[in-house]
Amino acid sequence: MRLRNASEVPGDPAVVLAGVSYPMLAEAGVWYAYIGLPTWYTIGGYPLDVYAGGLVLVSGWLEVSDGGFAFESITLPPDSSDLLLDQARIDEERQRVNGIIAGFTPERYWSGAWITPTAGVVSDQFGTQRSINGGAYYPHTGLDIANDEGTPIYAAASGVVALAEELFLYGNAVILDHGAGVFSGYNHMTSLVVSAGSFAAQGDLIGYMGATGLVTGPHVHWEAVVQGVRVDPSLWTQGGVEP
Ligand SMILES: [Zn+2]
């Protein structure tokens, strides 16, 4: 969401979509906000209102169309799928990750198009509706790239390392905070080479591909997150998503 020629807007501007308010940032006379919509968002039209100083400054309209996500069934061996039985540890991990990706750093650290973080083949697309071992369907929250264990993994874009630790289902994981409510995540690594609080420039080595956590084999599960909502990371490599 971008509002041009708005340098003289009074008050703290925010854009409201379907009752949810997103703070807007400013760069060179452009007010902007990144809004992520989940894969299960209802198809249809939605009003967008920009508020500043408590008043509606401008209104727009957003059409949400079918993402065309495919359905698939996957089979995990018992030593991996058994992880899904430990609801307490799953909840603990979700709380830890959600706490980080709910953050909002007003400074934007990335510029230009993101890079694909590693070499390999795309083994599963973002948004695929997946059933594990015959269970219910849930959307795949990232993009999977598979290669040999030990393949280097690089920061897709510049950001602060918000998390670098072993998680339960995600395995050895790194989350980068790119600012403006945008994060990226790199999971299932065999080892990490960055620590929380450090800065990773685009292309910096952050770890090595592995098969830790809930996996069928070595790959990186790469996520992009916008204001707490997982979106397709490949979109960010197709051009600079910038104000
Ligand atoms: Zn994945």
Residues whose N, C-alpha, C, O or C-beta is under 5 A from the ligand:
A	BS01	ZN	G142 L143 D144 H221
